[in-house]
Amino acid sequence: MNVRRFLTTALAVVAPATGALVLAIAAPTATAAAAPCGFYETSSDARYNHCTSDGSRVVIEVEVFGPNYEKCVGPGDTWLGSASKIDGAFYVGRTC
């Protein structure tokens, strides 16, 4: 086998495997992480994510620096306000 034929054969075998490896490394590993269930904060916002598959709406108590208040939230993510003004929020055990 001459050298040119050997190199052509070797590249035909190695190139696809190397290309797949490069694609696997370059591909993003995951999309942005989903919001956690319940109360959470970002760098500037306070949010509550009601994780449900039944479409229910629930009452949460929002803890603020002052008198707390209740709020009815539906499925998914709800903005509660500025993270500097909201101390927390939790499910109070009833629907609305």
NORDATA-V769282 format. One record per residue. N is the residue number from 1. RES is the residue in one small letter. PHI is phi as a letter, one per 20 degrees, with the letter a starting at -180 (none if undefined). OMEGA is omega as a letter, one per 20 degrees, with the letter a starting at -180 (999 if undefined). NEAR is the number of other ideal C-beta (glycine too) atoms within 12 Angstrom. Layout:
n: (N | N)
res: (RES | RES)
phi: (PHI | PHI)
omega: (OMEGA | OMEGA)
near: (NEAR | NEAR)
This chain:
n: (1 | 2 | 3 | 4 | 5 | 6 | 7 | 8 | 9 | 10 | 11 | 12 | 13 | 14 | 15 | 16 | 17 | 18 | 19 | 20 | 21 | 22 | 23 | 24 | 25 | 26 | 27 | 28 | 29 | 30 | 31 | 32 | 33 | 34 | 35 | 36 | 37 | 38 | 39 | 40 | 41 | 42 | 43 | 44 | 45 | 46 | 47 | 48 | 49 | 50 | 51 | 52 | 53 | 54 | 55 | 56 | 57 | 58 | 59 | 60 | 61 | 62 | 63 | 64 | 65 | 66 | 67 | 68 | 69 | 70 | 71 | 72 | 73 | 74 | 75 | 76 | 77 | 78 | 79 | 80 | 81 | 82 | 83 | 84 | 85 | 86 | 87 | 88 | 89 | 90 | 91 | 92 | 93 | 94 | 95 | 96)
res: (m | n | v | r | r | f | l | t | t | a | l | a | v | v | a | p | a | t | g | a | l | v | l | a | i | a | a | p | t | a | t | a | a | a | a | p | c | g | f | y | e | t | s | s | d | a | r | y | n | h | c | t | s | d | g | s | r | v | v | i | e | v | e | v | f | g | p | n | y | e | k | c | v | g | p | g | d | t | w | l | g | s | a | s | k | i | d | g | a | f | y | v | g | r | t | c)
phi: (none | f | f | f | f | f | f | f | f | f | f | f | e | e | g | f | f | f | f | f | f | f | f | f | f | f | f | f | e | a | e | g | f | f | f | f | f | n | f | b | c | d | f | c | c | d | c | c | d | e | e | b | d | d | m | f | d | c | e | d | d | e | e | c | e | q | f | f | b | e | b | e | c | e | g | n | e | c | f | d | q | f | f | f | d | d | e | r | b | b | f | e | o | b | e | b)
omega: (r | a | a | a | r | a | r | r | a | r | r | a | a | a | r | r | r | r | r | r | r | r | a | r | a | a | r | a | r | r | r | a | r | r | r | r | r | a | r | r | r | r | a | a | r | a | r | r | r | a | r | r | a | r | a | r | a | r | r | r | a | a | r | r | a | r | r | r | r | a | r | a | r | r | r | a | r | r | a | a | r | r | r | a | a | a | a | r | r | r | a | r | r | r | r | 999)
near: (9 | 8 | 9 | 10 | 11 | 12 | 14 | 14 | 14 | 16 | 15 | 14 | 13 | 14 | 15 | 13 | 14 | 15 | 15 | 13 | 13 | 12 | 12 | 12 | 11 | 10 | 11 | 9 | 9 | 7 | 7 | 7 | 10 | 12 | 20 | 15 | 22 | 23 | 32 | 26 | 24 | 20 | 10 | 13 | 20 | 30 | 29 | 37 | 28 | 33 | 22 | 17 | 9 | 11 | 11 | 18 | 19 | 30 | 22 | 33 | 25 | 30 | 23 | 21 | 15 | 10 | 10 | 18 | 18 | 22 | 28 | 21 | 32 | 21 | 19 | 20 | 22 | 27 | 23 | 34 | 25 | 17 | 21 | 15 | 18 | 31 | 21 | 23 | 33 | 24 | 27 | 20 | 11 | 13 | 18 | 16)
